[in-house]
């Protein structure tokens, strides 16, 4: 059940990102507050995901997914602040909880990998 919910949340996030990116073609002066916050979260996520590959697929994956997941958290918070649909608000709460857990797991993995690398393992 968790994975089914997680997959649905991920699909929703991808669709939201596509819709959000398209809706931001309007001049900023025509945006409402949630549009501005979606724009800011997308710009931050895209900026934070820019990195040079390390050659270590696992590390690159973690380094790119952490800001991607944080972007999902930030967009879900916008939904909670401005959205009114009960189903989407519930989805937003679930996205925040799941993505925060996964961010913590990836950060822990990164820290362990860095520690192992510094020891020469």
N, C-alpha and C positions, 0 to 999 in steps of 0.2 A: 504494500500500500504506500509506504514512504516513497519508493522509487517511482511509482505511478504518479503520485502527487508532485514529486520533484521534476519529473519529465514534463508534466503539464505546465509547471511553473517556468521551466526553462523555455519551453515553446512560447509561452505567453510573453516572457521577457524578450525573446528574439522578435516576436511580432510587434511588441510595444516599441522596441528600439527602431524597427523599420518605420513604423507609423510616426514615431517621435521625430526621427531624422527628416522625414518628408514634411512634417508639419512645421518645421523650423525654417522653411524657405521664405516665410513671411517676414517683413521687417520687424525688428524687435519691438518697435513702438506699438505694433498691433497685437502683441502677445499678452495673454493673461498671466497671472502670477504662477500658475502651475506650469505653463509653457516655459517660462523663464527658468524655473527650477529644473524641469526636465532637460532643457538645453544645457544648463550648467552641469548637471550630473553626467550627461553624455560627453560633454567636452572634457570634463575631469577624467572620466573613465578612459576615453580615447588617448588623452595625454599620458595617463599613468600606464597604459598598456604598451606604449612605445618603448621598445627596448632592443638592444642588440642581442641576437641569439648567442648563447654561451657554448653551444655544441652539446649541451647536456639536455636531452629532450625532457627528462623529468623536471629539472630545474626551470627550464623555459616554460613548461606547462604551468607550473606553480606560480612563477613570476607573472605570467599573463592572466591567469585565472583569478588571482587575488583581486586585482583592480576590476576585473570583469564582474566578479561576484559583488564587490563593493558598489559598483554601479547599479546592480540589481537592488541592493539594499537601499541606496539613495533614491532610486525611482519608486520603489515600494513606499518609502516614507512620504514622497510627494502624493501618492495615491491616498495614503492615510490622512494627510493634511487637507487635501482638496476633494477627493473622491467621495461619492455618496452611495454607490452601489454596494450593498452588503456582501455580495459574492466576491467582488473584486477587492473589497477591503479585507475580507478573510484571506483571500489569496495573497494579498500584500503582506499581511502578518505572517503567513506561512513562509513566504519567500524570505522575509527578514530573518526568521528563526533558522531556516535551513541554510541560507547563505552565510550567516554568521558562524554557524557550526563548521561549515566547510572552510571558511576563511581561517578559522582557528586551527583546524586540522592541517591546512596547507602551510600556515606560518610555523606551526610546530615541526612539520616535516622539513621545511627550509632550514630552520634553526639546527635541527639534527644533522642535515646534510652538510651544512657549513661547518659544524663541529667535527663531523667525520672527515671532511676534506682537509681541515686544518691539522688533523692528527695523521693525515696521510693514508686514510683507509679507502 
